[in-house]
């Protein structure tokens, strides 16, 4: 039983990775069960043993990205200054999206998930949860006088997320012609200078 479970997890990972490759190399519209099966080297019926539909695969990808983001935020709690905590999440979020190249095209640029109520709910929950975590760090930074006390907390959190989105989309459009982390450091310095209490 344990060996079968490991095999299932490995196969699901292969399916997700193939789906992300197809989304990145072609588009979400080109993502089909047949294309995934061909890329993984298995039959369509084998895909259906693991996922009920293309949307179920996309939903699983989003759930795993969300899990990784939440783990990153949780692990950042050991970092004391609010500025350093935000910086840690910022760079690690960029790294996560760089590794999962197709994910930003699902999360940030494609509205097709809006036609699927389950995917829409998952996306709304992911974004709301992430922004709430960032807002709580900003509030703590205002309370400990690290950040300006006149900040609009909602707008600052959305700007933070938008900067990550912009860096990754530019990186994707440029065919990965620059280091997103290096660009992230440059953008981070501008952002933090605008919100820090200096």
C-alpha positions in Angstrom: 0.0 0.0 0.0 2.8 2.4 1.0 4.7 1.7 -2.3 1.5 2.3 -4.3 0.9 5.6 -2.6 4.5 6.8 -3.4 4.0 5.7 -7.0 0.7 7.7 -7.1 2.4 10.8 -5.7 5.3 10.5 -8.1 2.9 10.2 -11.1 0.8 13.1 -9.9 4.0 15.2 -9.7 4.9 14.2 -13.2 1.5 15.2 -14.4 1.6 18.6 -12.7 5.1 19.3 -14.0 4.1 18.3 -17.5 1.0 20.6 -17.3 3.2 23.5 -16.1 5.6 22.9 -19.0 2.8 23.0 -21.5 1.2 26.1 -20.0 4.6 27.9 -20.0 5.8 26.7 -23.5 2.4 27.0 -25.2 -0.5 28.3 -23.2 -3.3 27.3 -20.8 -5.6 26.9 -23.8 -3.2 24.2 -25.2 -3.3 22.2 -22.0 -5.3 19.0 -22.7 -5.3 15.6 -21.1 -3.9 14.2 -24.4 -1.0 16.7 -24.4 -0.2 15.9 -20.8 -0.3 12.2 -21.4 2.0 12.6 -24.4 4.5 14.7 -22.4 4.5 12.3 -19.5 4.6 9.2 -21.8 1.4 7.6 -20.5 -2.1 7.0 -21.7 -5.0 9.4 -21.2 -6.7 6.8 -19.1 -3.7 6.7 -16.8 -4.1 10.5 -16.3 -7.7 10.0 -15.4 -6.7 7.5 -12.7 -5.1 10.4 -10.9 -7.2 13.4 -12.0 -10.8 13.7 -13.1 -10.2 16.6 -15.5 -7.8 19.2 -16.8 -9.3 21.7 -14.3 -8.6 19.2 -11.4 -4.9 19.3 -12.4 -4.8 23.1 -12.6 -6.6 23.3 -9.2 -4.1 20.9 -7.7 -1.2 23.0 -9.0 -2.8 26.1 -7.5 -3.3 24.3 -4.2 0.3 23.2 -4.1 1.6 26.7 -4.9 -0.7 28.0 -2.1 0.6 25.4 0.3 4.2 26.4 -0.5 3.4 30.1 -0.1 1.8 29.4 3.3 4.8 27.3 4.4 7.1 30.1 3.3 5.1 32.7 5.4 5.0 30.3 8.4 8.8 29.8 8.2 9.3 33.6 8.0 7.9 33.9 11.5 11.3 33.2 13.0 12.6 36.4 11.3 12.1 39.2 13.8 12.2 42.6 12.0 9.2 43.1 9.8 11.3 44.5 7.0 13.5 41.4 6.9 10.5 39.1 7.1 8.8 40.8 4.1 12.1 40.7 2.2 12.4 37.0 2.9 8.9 36.2 1.6 9.4 38.5 -1.4 12.5 36.8 -2.7 11.3 33.3 -1.9 8.0 34.0 -3.6 9.9 35.0 -6.7 12.1 31.9 -6.5 8.9 29.7 -6.2 7.4 31.2 -9.3 10.7 30.9 -11.2 10.8 27.1 -10.4 7.2 26.7 -11.4 7.3 28.7 -14.6 3.8 27.9 -15.8 2.1 28.8 -12.5 2.2 32.6 -12.9 0.4 32.2 -16.3 -2.4 30.5 -14.4 -2.5 32.8 -11.4 -1.8 36.2 -12.9 -2.6 36.3 -16.6 -5.3 33.9 -17.5 -9.0 34.5 -16.8 -10.1 31.1 -18.0 -10.3 29.9 -14.4 -13.2 32.4 -13.9 -15.4 30.1 -15.9 -14.8 27.4 -13.3 -16.4 28.2 -9.9 -14.1 25.8 -8.0 -10.9 27.3 -9.5 -12.2 30.8 -8.9 -12.9 30.1 -5.3 -9.4 28.5 -4.9 -7.8 31.6 -6.5 -9.8 34.0 -4.4 -8.8 32.1 -1.2 -5.1 32.0 -2.2 -4.9 35.7 -3.0 -6.9 36.7 0.1 -4.9 34.5 2.4 -1.6 35.7 1.0 -2.6 39.4 1.2 -3.9 39.0 4.8 -0.5 37.5 5.8 1.4 40.4 4.1 -1.0 43.0 5.7 -0.4 41.5 9.2 3.4 41.9 8.7 2.9 45.5 7.5 0.7 46.3 10.6 3.4 44.8 12.8 6.0 47.0 11.0 3.9 50.1 11.6 3.4 49.2 15.3 7.2 48.8 15.8 7.9 52.0 13.8 9.7 50.1 11.0 7.2 51.4 8.5 5.6 54.7 8.0 2.4 55.1 10.0 0.5 56.8 7.2 0.6 53.8 4.9 -2.6 52.4 3.4 -2.2 48.8 4.5 -4.4 47.3 1.7 -2.7 49.3 -1.0 0.8 48.5 0.3 0.0 44.8 0.3 -1.4 44.8 -3.2 1.6 46.8 -4.4 3.9 44.2 -2.8 2.1 41.4 -4.6 2.0 43.4 -7.9 5.8 43.9 -7.8 6.3 40.2 -7.7 3.8 39.7 -10.5 5.5 42.4 -12.7 9.0 40.9 -12.2 7.9 37.3 -13.1 5.8 38.4 -16.1 8.6 40.4 -17.5 10.9 37.5 -16.9 8.5 35.1 -18.7 8.0 37.5 -21.6 11.8 38.0 -22.0 12.2 34.2 -22.3 14.0 34.1 -19.0 16.7 36.5 -20.1 17.5 37.9 -16.7 17.6 36.7 -13.1 14.2 37.4 -11.4 15.9 37.3 -8.0 18.4 40.0 -9.0 15.6 42.1 -10.4 13.6 41.5 -7.3 16.4 42.9 -5.1 16.5 46.0 -7.2 12.8 46.5 -7.1 12.7 45.6 -3.3 15.1 48.5 -2.5 12.8 51.0 -4.2 9.7 49.5 -2.5 11.2 49.4 1.0 12.5 52.9 0.7 9.0 54.1 0.0 7.4 52.4 3.0 10.2 52.4 5.7 10.2 54.9 8.5 13.5 56.6 8.0 
